[in-house]
Amino acid sequence: MQNGIIPEEGKMPAITLKNIPVNLYNSLKESAKIHHRSINKEAVACFEKALGALRIEPNEFLSRITNLRSQIRIPKLTERALKKAKETGRS
């Protein structure tokens, strides 16, 4: 909604930010430069990260982890393996 008007279908809503502290604006500008994005796209990325727009469902996440774990073959981490690694690291 912009100025009390619902955006037309297919159009993205717009937002205007006022009175942004200079240090926050400079941080946003620097972050945009690092990520090769416009300041607007960097602000959207920050909003998405902060507000969880890219959040996935916990069960979906756990399913993906289980699938990945089944694809790799590594030995189980045991007390014995940990003790050996610690001893090796100290020598």
MDTraj code that builds the backbone (N, CA, C; nanometers):
import mdtraj as md
import numpy as np

residues = "MET GLN ASN GLY ILE ILE PRO GLU GLU GLY LYS MET PRO ALA ILE THR LEU LYS ASN ILE PRO VAL ASN LEU TYR ASN SER LEU LYS GLU SER ALA LYS ILE HIS HIS ARG SER ILE ASN LYS GLU ALA VAL ALA CYS PHE GLU LYS ALA LEU GLY ALA LEU ARG ILE GLU PRO ASN GLU PHE LEU SER ARG ILE THR ASN LEU ARG SER GLN ILE ARG ILE PRO LYS LEU THR GLU ARG ALA LEU LYS LYS ALA LYS GLU THR GLY ARG SER".split()
xyz = np.array([
    [0.0850, -0.1165, 0.0000],
    [0.0000, 0.0000, 0.0000],
    [0.0901, 0.1234, 0.0000],
    [0.0649, 0.2149, -0.0882],
    [0.1411, 0.3379, -0.0960],
    [0.0436, 0.4548, -0.0915],
    [0.0648, 0.5453, 0.0018],
    [-0.0256, 0.6594, 0.0186],
    [-0.1714, 0.6147, 0.0344],
    [-0.1910, 0.5033, 0.1038],
    [-0.3255, 0.4535, 0.1271],
    [-0.3873, 0.3832, 0.0088],
    [-0.3086, 0.3606, -0.0976],
    [-0.3598, 0.2964, -0.2183],
    [-0.2957, 0.1593, -0.2331],
    [-0.3783, 0.0583, -0.2586],
    [-0.3259, -0.0764, -0.2804],
    [-0.2572, -0.0796, -0.4163],
    [-0.1315, -0.1332, -0.4218],
    [-0.0599, -0.1344, -0.5495],
    [-0.1327, -0.2179, -0.6543],
    [-0.1164, -0.1782, -0.7802],
    [-0.1761, -0.2536, -0.8895],
    [-0.1140, -0.3926, -0.8939],
    [-0.1916, -0.4879, -0.9423],
    [-0.1426, -0.6237, -0.9535],
    [-0.0179, -0.6260, -1.0415],
    [0.0866, -0.6981, -0.9960],
    [0.2102, -0.7073, -1.0716],
    [0.3101, -0.5989, -1.0361],
    [0.2667, -0.4964, -0.9646],
    [0.3575, -0.3894, -0.9238],
    [0.3970, -0.4107, -0.7783],
    [0.5228, -0.3824, -0.7502],
    [0.5718, -0.3959, -0.6139],
    [0.5392, -0.2682, -0.5367],
    [0.5016, -0.2814, -0.4097],
    [0.4783, -0.1609, -0.3308],
    [0.6101, -0.0859, -0.3095],
    [0.6029, 0.0423, -0.2839],
    [0.7205, 0.1256, -0.2597],
    [0.7164, 0.1774, -0.1162],
    [0.8334, 0.2137, -0.0665],
    [0.8431, 0.2675, 0.0685],
    [0.9449, 0.3818, 0.0660],
    [0.9197, 0.4826, 0.1453],
    [1.0132, 0.5945, 0.1595],
    [1.0575, 0.5983, 0.3048],
    [1.1873, 0.6026, 0.3268],
    [1.2406, 0.6111, 0.4621],
    [1.2894, 0.7528, 0.4858],
    [1.2545, 0.8081, 0.5989],
    [1.2957, 0.9446, 0.6328],
    [1.3772, 0.9434, 0.7612],
    [1.4588, 1.0456, 0.7753],
    [1.5370, 1.0677, 0.8978],
    [1.6255, 0.9489, 0.9335],
    [1.6922, 0.8932, 0.8337],
    [1.7833, 0.7815, 0.8572],
    [1.9132, 0.8374, 0.9157],
    [1.9602, 0.7839, 1.0274],
    [2.0868, 0.8322, 1.0824],
    [2.1998, 0.8149, 0.9800],
    [2.2881, 0.9133, 0.9755],
    [2.3960, 0.9145, 0.8759],
    [2.4806, 0.7878, 0.8846],
    [2.5140, 0.7444, 1.0052],
    [2.5982, 0.6244, 1.0179],
    [2.5258, 0.4996, 0.9660],
    [2.3945, 0.4917, 0.9842],
    [2.3181, 0.3779, 0.9331],
    [2.3140, 0.3817, 0.7801],
    [2.2906, 0.5004, 0.7246],
    [2.2904, 0.5148, 0.5781],
    [2.4263, 0.4772, 0.5199],
    [2.5334, 0.5240, 0.5841],
    [2.6683, 0.4917, 0.5347],
    [2.6965, 0.3424, 0.5423],
    [2.6491, 0.2776, 0.6478],
    [2.6658, 0.1323, 0.6599],
    [2.5888, 0.0600, 0.5500],
    [2.4676, 0.1050, 0.5227],
    [2.3867, 0.0457, 0.4170],
    [2.4542, 0.0649, 0.2815],
    [2.5057, 0.1840, 0.2574],
    [2.5731, 0.2162, 0.1317],
    [2.6976, 0.1295, 0.1136],
    [2.7760, 0.1126, 0.2192],
    [2.8969, 0.0298, 0.2129],
    [2.8608, -0.1173, 0.1899],
    [2.7580, -0.1634, 0.2591],
    [2.7136, -0.3014, 0.2416],
    [2.6655, -0.3255, 0.0987],
    [2.5946, -0.2289, 0.0434],
    [2.5471, -0.2395, -0.0953],
    [2.6658, -0.2494, -0.1910],
    [2.7683, -0.1704, -0.1654],
    [2.8884, -0.1727, -0.2499],
    [2.9564, -0.3091, -0.2430],
    [2.9689, -0.3627, -0.1228],
    [3.0330, -0.4937, -0.1035],
    [2.9570, -0.6038, -0.1764],
    [2.8233, -0.5978, -0.1725],
    [2.7391, -0.7015, -0.2336],
    [2.7012, -0.6712, -0.3786],
    [2.7566, -0.5626, -0.4330],
    [2.7295, -0.5237, -0.5718],
    [2.5794, -0.5072, -0.5977],
    [2.5137, -0.4326, -0.5060],
    [2.3709, -0.4065, -0.5187],
    [2.3467, -0.2563, -0.5071],
    [2.2315, -0.2145, -0.5535],
    [2.1904, -0.0757, -0.5304],
    [2.1561, -0.0629, -0.3818],
    [2.1482, 0.0609, -0.3362],
    [2.1104, 0.0839, -0.1964],
    [1.9698, 0.0308, -0.1719],
    [1.8806, 0.0486, -0.2672],
    [1.7438, -0.0014, -0.2537],
    [1.7427, -0.1538, -0.2392],
    [1.8160, -0.2235, -0.3277],
    [1.8181, -0.3704, -0.3209],
    [1.8846, -0.4185, -0.1929],
    [1.9841, -0.3445, -0.1462],
    [2.0490, -0.3813, -0.0198],
    [1.9525, -0.3642, 0.0962],
    [1.8730, -0.2572, 0.0943],
    [1.7741, -0.2360, 0.1999],
    [1.6710, -0.3483, 0.2002],
    [1.6260, -0.3897, 0.0822],
    [1.5300, -0.5006, 0.0723],
    [1.5928, -0.6286, 0.1270],
    [1.7187, -0.6545, 0.0920],
    [1.7874, -0.7749, 0.1425],
    [1.7963, -0.7706, 0.2949],
    [1.8249, -0.6537, 0.3501],
    [1.8320, -0.6391, 0.4965],
    [1.6954, -0.6626, 0.5609],
    [1.5898, -0.6076, 0.4991],
    [1.4545, -0.6313, 0.5503],
    [1.4210, -0.7794, 0.5483],
    [1.4516, -0.8466, 0.4380],
    [1.4214, -0.9899, 0.4257],
    [1.4945, -1.0697, 0.5326],
    [1.6209, -1.0364, 0.5535],
    [1.6994, -1.1084, 0.6542],
    [1.6443, -1.0824, 0.7948],
    [1.6169, -0.9569, 0.8243],
    [1.5699, -0.9207, 0.9585],
    [1.4284, -0.9697, 0.9875],
    [1.3442, -0.9694, 0.8867],
    [1.2036, -1.0043, 0.9080],
    [1.1703, -1.1487, 0.8733],
    [1.2697, -1.2235, 0.8282],
    [1.2486, -1.3651, 0.8031],
    [1.1737, -1.3966, 0.6764],
    [1.1797, -1.3098, 0.5764],
    [1.1083, -1.3363, 0.4517],
    [1.1609, -1.4611, 0.3822],
    [1.2832, -1.4990, 0.4121],
    [1.3427, -1.6159, 0.3488],
    [1.3409, -1.7375, 0.4417],
    [1.2646, -1.7292, 0.5487],
    [1.2586, -1.8365, 0.6479],
    [1.1994, -1.9632, 0.5872],
    [1.2559, -2.0784, 0.6248],
    [1.2002, -2.2053, 0.5789],
    [1.1389, -2.2777, 0.6982],
    [1.0523, -2.3696, 0.6690],
    [0.9862, -2.4463, 0.7741],
    [1.0866, -2.5399, 0.8415],
    [1.0794, -2.5540, 0.9740],
    [1.1741, -2.6402, 1.0451],
    [1.1762, -2.7844, 0.9929],
    [1.0591, -2.8423, 0.9640],
    [1.0562, -2.9811, 0.9156],
    [1.1231, -2.9935, 0.7795],
    [1.1060, -2.8921, 0.6946],
    [1.1721, -2.8917, 0.5635],
    [1.3232, -2.8833, 0.5821],
    [1.3678, -2.7982, 0.6741],
    [1.5101, -2.7823, 0.7019],
    [1.5698, -2.9132, 0.7536],
    [1.5021, -2.9770, 0.8503],
    [1.5512, -3.1033, 0.9059],
    [1.5544, -3.2129, 0.8001],
    [1.4562, -3.2140, 0.7127],
    [1.4535, -3.3120, 0.6043],
    [1.5737, -3.2944, 0.5120],
    [1.6048, -3.1690, 0.4808],
    [1.7214, -3.1417, 0.3950],
    [1.8510, -3.1856, 0.4627],
    [1.8617, -3.1615, 0.5926],
    [1.9813, -3.2021, 0.6672],
    [1.9942, -3.3537, 0.6670],
    [1.8852, -3.4224, 0.6936],
    [1.8868, -3.5689, 0.6941],
    [1.9295, -3.6223, 0.5585],
    [1.8770, -3.5628, 0.4530],
    [1.9123, -3.6039, 0.3172],
    [2.0617, -3.5818, 0.2918],
    [2.1140, -3.4659, 0.3307],
    [2.2563, -3.4371, 0.3111],
    [2.3439, -3.5334, 0.3902],
    [2.3045, -3.5606, 0.5134],
    [2.3827, -3.6522, 0.5967],
    [2.3876, -3.7919, 0.5363],
    [2.2792, -3.8332, 0.4726],
    [2.2770, -3.9673, 0.4142],
    [2.3682, -3.9766, 0.2923],
    [2.4013, -3.8623, 0.2323],
    [2.4850, -3.8605, 0.1130],
    [2.6340, -3.8607, 0.1433],
    [2.6723, -3.8248, 0.2647],
    [2.8150, -3.8218, 0.2985],
    [2.8487, -3.9382, 0.3904],
    [2.9663, -3.9862, 0.3729],
    [3.0125, -4.0985, 0.4555],
    [3.1303, -4.0525, 0.5405],
    [3.1023, -4.0226, 0.6654],
    [3.2082, -3.9871, 0.7584],
    [3.1917, -4.0715, 0.8834],
    [3.3025, -4.1016, 0.9481],
    [3.2910, -4.1831, 1.0699],
    [3.2190, -4.1062, 1.1806],
    [3.1508, -4.1804, 1.2660],
    [3.0810, -4.1178, 1.3781],
    [3.1821, -4.0560, 1.4733],
    [3.1427, -3.9455, 1.5334],
    [3.2277, -3.8772, 1.6295],
    [3.2075, -3.9432, 1.7658],
    [3.3133, -4.0037, 1.8155],
    [3.3062, -4.0735, 1.9434],
    [3.3997, -4.0066, 2.0435],
    [3.3857, -4.0451, 2.1703],
    [3.4756, -3.9933, 2.2745],
    [3.6202, -4.0283, 2.2404],
    [3.6396, -4.1486, 2.1909],
    [3.7753, -4.1942, 2.1558],
    [3.8352, -4.1080, 2.0438],
    [3.7552, -4.0790, 1.9417],
    [3.8023, -3.9964, 1.8301],
    [3.8325, -3.8540, 1.8778],
    [3.7478, -3.8011, 1.9659],
    [3.7728, -3.6677, 2.0201],
    [3.9009, -3.6619, 2.1027],
    [3.9198, -3.7627, 2.1860],
    [4.0400, -3.7681, 2.2706],
    [4.1650, -3.7760, 2.1838],
    [4.1597, -3.8581, 2.0795],
    [4.2752, -3.8715, 1.9897],
    [4.3035, -3.7393, 1.9185],
    [4.2002, -3.6692, 1.8741],
    [4.2171, -3.5405, 1.8067],
    [4.2767, -3.4363, 1.9009],
    [4.2319, -3.4349, 2.0258],
    [4.2867, -3.3418, 2.1234],
    [4.4333, -3.3689, 2.1502],
    [4.4668, -3.4974, 2.1656],
    [4.6060, -3.5345, 2.1920],
    [4.6952, -3.5007, 2.0727],
    [4.6456, -3.5240, 1.9540],
    [4.7212, -3.4941, 1.8319],
    [4.7435, -3.3429, 1.8210],
    [4.6415, -3.2658, 1.8528],
    [4.6509, -3.1205, 1.8427],
    [4.7448, -3.0593, 1.9453],
    [4.7655, -3.1262, 2.0548],
    [4.8528, -3.0731, 2.1611],
    [4.9991, -3.1084, 2.1400],
    [5.0259, -3.2012, 2.0508],
    [5.1666, -3.2431, 2.0342],
    [5.2371, -3.1631, 1.9280],
])
top = md.Topology()
chain = top.add_chain()
for i, resn in enumerate(residues, 1):
    res = top.add_residue(resn, chain, resSeq=i)
    for name in ("N", "CA", "C"):
        top.add_atom(name, md.element.get_by_symbol(name[0]), res)
traj = md.Trajectory(xyz[None], top)
